[in-house]
């Protein structure tokens, strides 16, 4: 084998087994492709750094729900949560009542909403961990239940009182200190919601005993059980944490819409499919036990900037339909890539 061939093989192995470099390369390819199309006049509007920065507003809820799916999928045994979008809708309505109609203090309404999301996640956790329902069936059932409750709880009407409308300021873009004049403004939600969630999830998975147990039961829960690890309790808590994050996402969506909408997390294709796609694309093994926070964050950037470019590549509503096509294609690509990598190299990191 020549030096050139060996070098290509090493690069291929690196990109297949190290999801972070692969995602970084894909992000560069996507951005450069749309920049070239913009320069050639093939887009309906300018695809520049200002546009890319503005599009990050949609990255906040997507990345947070991707992290929620990361925790659940890591627990293994087919762990997945199809109800995260419905939890967002129902928790958002609870937040609308608490802050918009009942006059609760903002901080107290946020805490109550997050805890309510955790309660919804606990329902999933009981069904999956203690009763033994398959996660796909259990969370599909609660998806329908939470979705219907969110719709009927206020007679299918959104809550858009003045206090709720004023929350729109939380989704505005801000200029960064010191270097802000030289770069585009960044959505405030990146700093107030997304970064704290990223740090919290990273600390939970990488720096706590719970995180080590979660990876262990996701890899082999039989061995974990024989080792004395609390498998059921660990898996139950994974769904609770996913619910807590979904409750926080509900606050984000209420601020972005300036309204508590009963369909906020389930309209269109919903929030669950993009979140699962982001998790799998980020290198999370659907069998459990493998996945990193950094992969989820980079996968979110890839999806968001790809969707932003697709919107400019087509006229009218065609762009949104091609976004769904791209989302499905990316999900299939990620699943095939994960399978190939597992067979040839034993998984990604």
ZIDAZI-V665661 format. One record per backbone hydrogen bond with DSSP energy under -0.5 kcal/mol. NH is the residue of the N-H (numbers start at 1). CO is the residue of the C=O. E is the energy in kcal/mol with one decimal. If there is no record, write none. Layout:
# ZIDAZI-V665661
nh: {NH;NH}
co: {CO;CO}
e: {E;E}
This chain:
# ZIDAZI-V665661
nh: {6;7;8;9;10;11;12;13;14;15;16;17;18;19;22;23;24;25;26;27;28;29;30;31;32;33;34;35;36;37;38;39;40;41;42;44;48;52;53;54;55;56;56;57;58;59;60;61;62;63;64;65;66;67;68;69;70;71;72;73;74;75;75;76;77;79;84;87;88;89;90;91;92;93;94;95;96;97;98;99;100;100;101;101;102;104;109;110;111;112;113;114;115;116;117;118;119;120;121;122;123;124;125;126;127;128;129;130;130;131;132;133;138;139;140;141;142;143;144;145;146;147;148;149;150;151;152;153;155;156;157;159;160;164;165;166;167;167;168;169;170;171;172;174;179;180;182;183;183;186;188;190;191;192;193;194;195;197;198;199;200;201;202;203;204;205;206;207;211;212;213;214;215;216;217;218;219;220;224;225;226;227;228;229;231;234;235;236;237;238;239;240;241;242;243;244;245;246;247;248;249;250;251;252;253;254;255;256;257;258;259;260;261;264;266;267;270;271;273;275;276;277;278;279;280;281;282;283;284;285;288;289;296;297;298;299;300;301;302;303;304;305;306;307;308;309;310;311;312;313;313;314;318;319;321;322;323;324;325;326;327;328;329;330;331;332;333;334;335;336;337;338;339;340;341;342;343;344;345;346;346;347;349}
co: {2;3;4;5;6;7;8;9;10;11;12;13;14;17;18;19;20;21;22;23;24;25;26;27;28;29;30;31;32;33;34;35;36;38;37;312;46;48;49;50;51;52;53;54;55;56;56;57;58;59;60;61;62;63;64;65;66;67;68;69;70;71;72;73;287;76;81;83;84;85;86;87;88;89;90;91;92;93;94;95;95;96;96;97;97;98;105;106;107;108;109;110;111;112;113;114;115;116;117;118;119;120;121;122;123;124;125;125;126;126;127;127;134;135;136;137;138;139;140;141;142;143;144;145;146;147;148;149;152;151;154;260;158;161;161;162;163;164;165;166;167;168;169;186;177;176;179;179;180;174;172;187;188;188;189;189;190;193;194;195;196;197;198;199;200;201;202;203;204;208;209;210;211;212;213;214;215;216;220;221;222;223;225;224;229;230;231;232;233;234;235;236;237;238;239;240;241;242;243;244;245;246;247;248;249;250;251;252;253;254;254;159;259;261;263;263;267;265;269;271;272;273;274;275;276;277;278;280;279;290;285;74;292;293;294;295;296;297;298;299;300;301;302;303;304;305;306;307;308;309;310;310;315;316;317;318;319;320;321;322;323;324;325;326;327;328;329;330;331;332;333;334;335;336;337;338;339;340;341;341;342;341;17}
e: {-2.6;-2.3;-2.2;-2.4;-2.3;-2.2;-2.6;-2.5;-2.3;-2.6;-2.0;-2.5;-2.3;-0.7;-1.5;-2.6;-2.2;-2.3;-2.4;-2.5;-2.0;-2.4;-2.6;-2.6;-2.7;-2.3;-2.1;-2.3;-2.5;-2.2;-2.3;-2.5;-1.7;-1.4;-2.8;-3.2;-0.9;-2.4;-2.4;-2.3;-2.0;-0.5;-1.1;-1.5;-1.5;-0.8;-0.9;-0.5;-1.2;-2.7;-1.8;-2.3;-2.2;-2.0;-1.6;-2.4;-2.0;-2.0;-1.8;-3.1;-2.1;-0.7;-1.0;-1.7;-0.6;-0.6;-0.6;-2.6;-2.1;-2.0;-2.7;-2.9;-2.2;-1.7;-1.9;-2.5;-2.3;-2.4;-2.8;-2.9;-0.8;-1.2;-0.7;-1.3;-3.2;-2.8;-2.6;-2.5;-2.2;-2.5;-2.2;-2.6;-2.6;-2.2;-2.3;-2.2;-2.1;-2.2;-2.3;-2.1;-1.6;-1.6;-2.5;-2.6;-2.1;-2.5;-2.9;-0.7;-1.2;-2.3;-0.5;-2.9;-2.8;-2.5;-1.3;-2.3;-2.2;-1.6;-1.8;-2.1;-3.3;-2.3;-2.3;-2.2;-2.3;-1.5;-2.3;-2.1;-1.5;-2.7;-1.6;-2.1;-0.6;-0.5;-2.4;-2.1;-0.6;-1.2;-1.5;-1.4;-2.4;-1.7;-1.1;-2.9;-3.0;-1.2;-1.5;-0.7;-0.6;-2.6;-3.4;-1.6;-1.3;-2.1;-2.1;-2.3;-2.7;-1.6;-2.8;-2.6;-2.4;-2.7;-2.4;-2.6;-2.3;-2.5;-2.8;-2.0;-0.8;-1.5;-2.2;-2.6;-2.1;-1.9;-2.8;-1.8;-1.7;-2.3;-2.1;-2.2;-2.3;-1.3;-1.5;-2.5;-1.9;-2.4;-2.5;-2.6;-2.3;-1.3;-1.3;-1.6;-2.9;-1.9;-2.0;-2.4;-2.3;-2.2;-2.3;-1.8;-2.3;-1.7;-1.1;-1.6;-2.7;-2.1;-2.1;-2.4;-2.5;-1.3;-1.2;-2.9;-1.0;-1.5;-0.9;-2.0;-2.3;-2.1;-0.6;-1.8;-2.7;-2.5;-2.6;-2.2;-2.7;-3.0;-2.0;-1.8;-2.1;-1.8;-2.2;-1.1;-1.3;-2.1;-2.4;-2.3;-1.9;-1.9;-2.3;-2.4;-2.9;-2.5;-2.0;-2.8;-2.3;-1.6;-2.2;-2.0;-0.9;-0.9;-0.7;-0.7;-1.2;-0.7;-1.3;-2.4;-1.7;-1.3;-1.7;-2.6;-2.5;-2.4;-2.5;-2.7;-2.1;-2.3;-2.7;-2.8;-2.4;-2.7;-2.6;-2.6;-2.3;-2.8;-2.7;-2.2;-2.2;-2.3;-2.9;-0.7;-1.0;-1.3;-2.2}
